[in-house]
Amino acid sequence: MTFQFESRQTSFALPIFLNSCEFDDTEIVEVARSKLHDVFWQLCSQCEDWQLSDAERRELAKINVRPGVNRA
């Protein structure tokens, strides 16, 4: 099962791999949602104390990753 996340600035798909033979259709959705929760819980715990310094924020602000505008 794949969860698709989209916002104005970010879009990504997160596949959750399960053995579908072990579950019926309703159960597979519940198990996948539980696994998804575990993924985000782990990500949160790994990033809990992570924070950019002022210098790192300034350096990142200098990087222009926005697509350019084509002018005719």
C-alpha positions as CSV (number, residue, x, y, z in Angstrom):
1,M,0.0,0.0,0.0
2,T,1.3,3.5,-0.8
3,F,0.4,6.7,1.0
4,Q,0.7,9.9,-1.1
5,F,1.4,13.1,0.7
6,E,1.0,16.5,-1.1
7,S,1.2,20.1,-0.2
8,R,2.0,23.2,-2.2
9,Q,5.7,22.8,-1.9
10,T,6.2,19.1,-1.3
11,S,4.9,15.8,-2.7
12,F,6.1,12.3,-2.0
13,A,4.8,8.7,-1.8
14,L,5.6,6.4,1.0
15,P,5.2,2.7,0.3
16,I,4.3,0.4,3.2
17,F,5.2,-3.2,2.3
18,L,3.0,-5.9,3.8
19,N,2.2,-9.5,3.0
20,S,-1.4,-9.1,1.7
21,C,-2.0,-12.8,1.9
22,E,-2.1,-12.5,5.7
23,F,-4.9,-9.9,5.9
24,D,-8.3,-9.1,4.3
25,D,-8.9,-5.7,2.6
26,T,-10.1,-4.0,5.8
27,E,-7.3,-5.4,7.9
28,I,-4.6,-4.4,5.4
29,V,-5.7,-0.8,5.6
30,E,-5.6,-0.8,9.4
31,V,-2.2,-2.5,9.5
32,A,-0.7,-0.1,6.8
33,R,-2.0,2.9,8.8
34,S,-0.4,1.4,12.0
35,K,2.9,0.9,10.1
36,L,2.7,4.5,8.8
37,H,2.2,5.8,12.3
38,D,5.3,3.8,13.3
39,V,7.4,5.4,10.5
40,F,6.4,8.9,11.5
41,W,7.0,8.1,15.2
42,Q,10.5,6.9,14.4
43,L,11.2,10.0,12.2
44,C,10.0,12.3,15.0
45,S,12.1,10.6,17.6
46,Q,15.2,10.8,15.3
47,C,14.7,14.5,14.7
48,E,13.6,15.6,18.1
49,D,16.8,17.4,19.1
50,W,17.8,18.5,15.6
51,Q,17.7,22.2,14.9
52,L,19.5,24.4,12.4
53,S,21.9,27.1,13.6
54,D,21.5,30.7,12.5
55,A,24.4,30.3,10.1
56,E,23.0,27.1,8.6
57,R,19.6,28.8,8.1
58,R,21.3,31.8,6.3
59,E,23.3,29.4,4.1
60,L,20.2,27.5,3.1
61,A,18.3,30.7,2.4
62,K,21.0,31.6,-0.2
63,I,20.3,28.4,-2.2
64,N,17.7,29.2,-4.8
65,V,15.8,25.9,-5.5
66,R,12.7,27.5,-7.0
67,P,12.2,27.0,-10.8
68,G,13.0,30.0,-12.9
69,V,10.2,31.8,-14.8
70,N,10.4,31.7,-18.6
71,R,9.9,35.1,-20.0
72,A,9.0,35.4,-23.7
